[in-house]
Amino acid sequence: MRLNEVVFDDAKPVDGYGPGFFRIGGEVVEGAVVISPKGVEGWDGMEDTDRLVALAPDIDVLLVGTGAEIAPLPKGLRDRLEEAGIGVEFSASPAACRTYNVLLAEGRRVGLALLPV
């Protein structure tokens, strides 16, 4: 078997998560977070739609982690993202982290918004 090391360039993968935090690119970040080609920043949750819509020029798809359990996105958030031309997928935060890392490794233009587990 041959193993290849994944190189993420400037993007930061999610290395781990736990109660109330995420480890992103080796650094611990507390609370909800948005990861995009612009970097890592705090997120005020599902009502903070402006921060996500601002990602439209830089991403093709946004993964939203809804916490420990999968939950539907608020209609207003989904509508604003679709109007901005951002494809959106939602799942529990652990699954969103894994999917983000795979898409990132493929070189995709992807963003990630996470609520803590």
C-alpha atoms as one frame of an Amber mdcrd trajectory, in Angstrom:
protein
   0.000   0.000   0.000   1.226   3.486  -0.804   0.357   6.422   1.475   0.280
   9.997   0.249   0.561  12.961   2.552  -2.194  15.528   2.080  -1.012  19.110
   1.683  -3.610  21.782   2.455  -1.664  24.851   1.209  -2.940  27.851   3.213
  -6.243  26.252   4.221  -6.576  24.774   7.682  -8.124  21.355   8.261 -10.127
  20.429  11.346  -7.812  18.274  13.460 -10.285  17.514  16.235 -13.215  18.674
  18.341 -14.657  18.260  21.788 -17.208  19.812  24.130 -17.284  23.499  23.193
 -14.120  23.621  21.057 -12.507  22.723  17.732  -8.826  22.171  16.918  -8.179
  23.785  13.545  -4.765  23.643  11.951  -3.295  22.696  15.326  -4.886  25.601
  17.247  -7.776  25.307  19.686 -10.753  27.575  18.967 -13.557  27.873  21.510
 -17.214  28.130  20.500 -18.868  28.394  17.090 -16.528  29.032  14.178 -16.393
  29.718  10.438 -13.509  28.379   8.358 -13.006  29.647   4.832 -10.214  30.501
   2.408 -10.080  33.848   4.279  -9.174  32.095   7.544 -10.775  31.092  10.822
 -13.132  33.390  12.711 -15.776  33.239  15.397 -19.400  32.806  14.419 -22.509
  33.974  16.263 -24.594  31.017  15.115 -27.514  30.521  12.774 -28.692  34.140
  13.052 -25.288  35.411  11.841 -26.165  35.118   8.149 -24.161  38.145   6.958
 -20.836  36.496   7.819 -21.766  33.437   5.753 -23.164  35.350   2.782 -19.918
  37.366   2.644 -18.111  34.121   1.744 -19.919  33.876  -1.631 -17.005  35.102
  -3.795 -14.584  32.633  -2.192 -16.508  29.349  -1.920 -18.752  27.107  -3.995
 -20.217  25.117  -1.129 -20.749  25.768   2.565 -20.962  22.916   5.035 -22.870
  23.737   8.209 -22.319  21.655  11.336 -25.402  21.876  13.542 -23.779  20.624
  16.760 -23.869  17.139  18.260 -27.083  16.225  16.426 -28.278  17.008  12.930
 -30.890  19.749  12.842 -32.561  21.607   9.980 -31.251  25.013   8.971 -33.543
  27.973   9.616 -35.437  28.864   6.442 -34.114  32.433   6.467 -30.506  31.229
   6.517 -31.052  28.704   3.735 -32.843  31.302   1.581 -30.083  33.912   2.001
 -27.347  31.421   1.133 -29.209  30.234  -1.963 -29.809  33.848  -3.068 -26.053
  34.467  -2.725 -25.338  31.454  -4.950 -23.779  29.363  -2.192 -24.542  25.659
  -2.191 -25.234  24.514   1.352 -25.177  21.123   3.054 -25.859  20.543   6.732
 -25.105  17.705   9.106 -23.991  17.139  12.671 -20.695  18.963  13.321 -18.497
  15.814  13.462 -19.695  14.708  10.005 -19.343  18.253   8.636 -15.711  18.344
   9.833 -14.885  15.070   8.100 -16.562  16.124   4.846 -14.801  19.499   4.945
 -11.387  17.850   5.305 -12.068  15.554   2.331 -13.229  18.418   0.091 -10.310
  20.557   1.230  -7.868  17.772   0.353  -9.438  17.632  -3.116  -8.708  21.342
  -3.575 -12.373  22.361  -3.561 -13.541  25.885  -2.732 -15.312  24.993   0.503
 -16.325  26.793   3.682 -17.365  25.397   7.045 -19.617  26.885   9.723 -19.667
  24.905  12.962 -21.681  24.875  16.147 -19.837  23.088  18.969 -20.717  19.581
  20.073
